[in-house]
Amino acid sequence: MLRIVLATTNKSKIRPFTMAWRNRGLDKFYQLLNLNDIKETTKTVIDENTGSFEQDALKKARKYQQALNLPTISIDRGIGFSALNGWPGTDSKKVFSGTEKRTFSFEAIDLKLTGQEADIKRSQAVLDLVKNKDRSMESLYGIAVVLNQNKYQSDSVVVKGKASPKLKITPNGYFYDWFFIPQGYNKTFSEFNKEEYLKFASEVLWPITDKIYKFLTDKLA
């Protein structure tokens, strides 16, 4: 069975992606590993600066494939508000971690907090930016697979929705999950129960797209 690495140590990404992988039947052909399984892996620093979730995922997958010498999958996700011209977009990770200071430098980001307290402060600060504005938003997702430096594929997913007026803090989800209401629902992603959360994440937010599935299965022929 061919080994392939999902380039993350984040359990909130690993669980739904593994479910999506199994739903597509790819576990019959590939042994899906993650960076927690590669004990001798050193941290690969990657500046995700392409301006595209799909291209950032491809850049990351290429770097890890080269470092590990194993087929690699990378996923990248963020959000964009219609009222803010798609912001924060590919800066989502920096904004919610508190490292993006150029466009988002007010007090809530600069507070020296750690853990969930900091996450809540930053999420509330972002949500406040669309107060009394159009609350339409998108959850944006990029995926890339690199078998080797000459064989690769990438794709993207857009999930439309709106921002809740208030944060809904639950053990499920984090950051924008606390206010993202997917289209067709009347509750935030964080308000889904564990089973609903995992199912929606694997089928909608972190799917194995048709394009990626075809690429992976064609390579087995």
Secondary structure, DSSP 8 states (H G I E B T S, - for coil): -EEEEE----HHHHHHHHHHHHHTTGGGTEEEEETTT-TT---------SS-HHHHHHHHHHHHHHHHTS-EEEEEEEEEEGGGTT-BGGGHHHHHHT---SS--SHHHHS---HHHHHHHHHHHHHHTTTTS--EEEEEEEEEEEEETTEEEEEEEEEEEEE-SS----SS--GGGGTEEETT-SS-GGGS-HHHHHHHIIIIIS---HHHHHHHHHTT-
